[in-house]
Amino acid sequence: MTISSNRRHVFVTAVFLGLAVVASFLLTSNGHSALVLGLMTALFVIGVSVLRIPGLHTNHPVVARGALTVAALVATLIATYFLSATTNFNLATGAAMSIVLLGLSFLTGASGQISLGNSAFMGVGAFAMAIWANHHTTTPIVVSLLIAVIAGALVGLLLGLPATRLRGPYLAGMTLAFAVAFGAILASFNSWTGGDAGLQLPTAVTPPHWLTSLYQSGTSLLTTNTMWLADISIVATGVAFFFMGNLFASRTGRAMRLIRDNDVAAELVGVSLPRTRVIAFVISSAYAALGGALWTLINNSVSPSTYSFALSITILSLVVIGGIGTIPGALIGGLIYAYSSAVISWIVTQTGLKPQGNFASQMNGIIFGVLLIVVMLFAPMGISGAVLRAWRKRRSHLRG
Amino acid sequence: MDSFLTSRIVTDILSGLTNGVVYGLVALSLVLVWRSTRILNFAQGAMPMFATYLGMGLLSYHFGYWACVVISIAAGFAIGGVTERVLVRGLYGKPEINPIVVMVGFLIVLEAVAAAIWSTLPRGLPSPFSPIDWQIGGKPFAMSDFSVYEIVTALVVMTAVALLFRFTKLGLQLRAAALAPEVSRLLGVRVGRMLTLGWMLSTAVGTITTVLVASNFFTGLTPQVMDGIFAFGFIAAAVGGLDSPVGAIISGVVMGIILQFVGDFLNSNAIILVALAILIVSLMVRPNGIFTKSTARRV
């Protein structure tokens, strides 16, 4: 990088920083929120400007991923301030789901295994979170989320040990059996899991004081609370995606892709098949548990009926539709999940079906099932795969 | 003697046997598909369910029970064949997960469409046999006309499949197409047709199973009637070995009996947990199943 281009880069960044600060003062109602918004926009501008440094992606990939995560995270966090409570709630739910999707996408994309037990692993996280919070009311959120993740990882390890020796269909069947058995597992520990009614969190999650003071006085609690929940969910998603991006590119990630493509060759070059498979399975379970724990936090309660086998199928559909084995695919799947119920009820009203009728209530299953089959048969890499291919084609076309 | 026949242990063994033949049949239908096309069919419960709805729907048009059973089985053959030709044909040689995903998708579509057309309410079928237990010396003996119907039908189906594979030219062609497709093609076997036939047979066996399950007075026909049974059938097939029809049937029956004891002496929640434990332990000890001889895998 020459000095002049370096100088120009700094200059452009500074101009944008100035604009961001001015804009945040104009957009907001009081000095306090202007300060927070200004800081956040500044962070966004810095993140983007770091990303624009030439050669960064090849020389310091971790820094590049970090800057990308910070920029995307800050932009979304700013957006949550302006969004309605309903949208924020959907966003929070979808963000948590995208963590689960990323876990499964990683397991399948990186090591070629498939799990139908993600609903149960989500349930493990969701209940671990609720049980812990009920016994230790003062634990900070971050700690109880971590405990849920550890619980998910441990159960994943337990089921992953036999999984090391299994090939595709056997693992899918075994995890299916786990998902089907999960309800019975919960019922066996009634005194801990609260039976059919599930569990409530002892105290509702409320935003810290500095955040509530961003809003004009008189703003409803619902608005501030859902924004805070969406923010927690989004930050957790950012951390999870940043970690996964690095793992994908690491030595372990490469070993996993080699196993997926040719496990015999992988063993010949010294990759430990059982160890790598267990790691992939444990990470995917831990991600599912994190998603489930966030759902408990968002809903302030957990019910066993949420984590039925049907949820596993939804998770599989979303991963396949978004694009299996790709990082953007998990985000796309999460977004689809956040808005799927709204879209489906829109379809139901458009087609003039009776909302309480048989067809309307089965619309979800029909649409997801057909999409799952069609995508797998005609575009196995899903939306992100199709977009990527179209983009590459265009670029090579432009280059001639 | 009478008190022995009505004792708790004999009761459990007999009820377990009745459940076990059903698991064995589901396992058998999974094995038939696995052997011919190397696909674990996750819609193996849903496809027969749909065929049963199609056949049994004619009950409202004053068809008799047996006529409806025959039509259901015919529908099963048809659904199996069409599915193989339309959905599965393009999946051979693709990565292992592709057929799994497609068949899971098919499972949801079939269940959702069935629920949309026929609702999720259980539909009772007019079973020709009484489900009430026989009496010995004033005490119930865990056998009824209906369970005899189940067990005899299962035995007939299993024997028919065994005879077909062992003693007919068609059976030989089916086995050849599954084991060595290239060689059989050179020798004049219509391999594609054999694969379709494998799926048709498997779905028909599944349909007979579903008819048995749904004819039970205490269950009835629902879109998800086979979900739980599919899980047990899969566990039986995996424990016995997806390559071994005999192994699948034996492990299905044994599992039925073990699980009946578990349900009786522990509690009903423990049934699926013990089944899961059996699956995990057996897969750790023998990943390819107890009854499978070779463990070699083509690279």
Chai-1 contact restraints between the chains, C-beta under 6 A:
chainA,res_idxA,chainB,res_idxB,connection_type,confidence,min_distance_angstrom,max_distance_angstrom,comment,restraint_id
A,I114,B,I97,contact,1.0,0.0,6.0,A-B,restraint_1
A,I114,B,I100,contact,1.0,0.0,6.0,A-B,restraint_2
A,P162,B,I280,contact,1.0,0.0,6.0,A-B,restraint_3
A,P162,B,L283,contact,1.0,0.0,6.0,A-B,restraint_4
A,P162,B,M284,contact,1.0,0.0,6.0,A-B,restraint_5
A,R165,B,P287,contact,1.0,0.0,6.0,A-B,restraint_6
A,G168,B,E96,contact,1.0,0.0,6.0,A-B,restraint_7
A,P169,B,L40,contact,1.0,0.0,6.0,A-B,restraint_8
A,A172,B,I100,contact,1.0,0.0,6.0,A-B,restraint_9
A,G173,B,F234,contact,1.0,0.0,6.0,A-B,restraint_10
A,G173,B,A238,contact,1.0,0.0,6.0,A-B,restraint_11
A,A177,B,A231,contact,1.0,0.0,6.0,A-B,restraint_12
A,A177,B,I235,contact,1.0,0.0,6.0,A-B,restraint_13
A,A177,B,L276,contact,1.0,0.0,6.0,A-B,restraint_14
A,A177,B,L279,contact,1.0,0.0,6.0,A-B,restraint_15
A,V180,B,A231,contact,1.0,0.0,6.0,A-B,restraint_16
A,A181,B,I272,contact,1.0,0.0,6.0,A-B,restraint_17
A,A181,B,L273,contact,1.0,0.0,6.0,A-B,restraint_18
A,A181,B,L276,contact,1.0,0.0,6.0,A-B,restraint_19
A,A184,B,N269,contact,1.0,0.0,6.0,A-B,restraint_20
A,A184,B,I272,contact,1.0,0.0,6.0,A-B,restraint_21
A,A184,B,L273,contact,1.0,0.0,6.0,A-B,restraint_22
A,A187,B,N269,contact,1.0,0.0,6.0,A-B,restraint_23
A,S188,B,N269,contact,1.0,0.0,6.0,A-B,restraint_24
A,V264,B,V299,contact,1.0,0.0,6.0,A-B,restraint_25
A,I313,B,I108,contact,1.0,0.0,6.0,A-B,restraint_26
A,V320,B,V101,contact,1.0,0.0,6.0,A-B,restraint_27
A,N358,B,A116,contact,1.0,0.0,6.0,A-B,restraint_28
A,N358,B,S119,contact,1.0,0.0,6.0,A-B,restraint_29
A,F359,B,A116,contact,1.0,0.0,6.0,A-B,restraint_30
A,Q362,B,A112,contact,1.0,0.0,6.0,A-B,restraint_31
A,Q362,B,A115,contact,1.0,0.0,6.0,A-B,restraint_32
A,Q362,B,A116,contact,1.0,0.0,6.0,A-B,restraint_33
A,G365,B,I108,contact,1.0,0.0,6.0,A-B,restraint_34
A,G365,B,A112,contact,1.0,0.0,6.0,A-B,restraint_35
A,I366,B,A112,contact,1.0,0.0,6.0,A-B,restraint_36
A,G369,B,G105,contact,1.0,0.0,6.0,A-B,restraint_37
A,G369,B,I108,contact,1.0,0.0,6.0,A-B,restraint_38
A,G369,B,V109,contact,1.0,0.0,6.0,A-B,restraint_39
A,V370,B,V109,contact,1.0,0.0,6.0,A-B,restraint_40
A,L372,B,G105,contact,1.0,0.0,6.0,A-B,restraint_41
A,I373,B,V102,contact,1.0,0.0,6.0,A-B,restraint_42
A,I373,B,G105,contact,1.0,0.0,6.0,A-B,restraint_43
A,M376,B,N98,contact,1.0,0.0,6.0,A-B,restraint_44
A,M376,B,V101,contact,1.0,0.0,6.0,A-B,restraint_45
A,M376,B,V102,contact,1.0,0.0,6.0,A-B,restraint_46
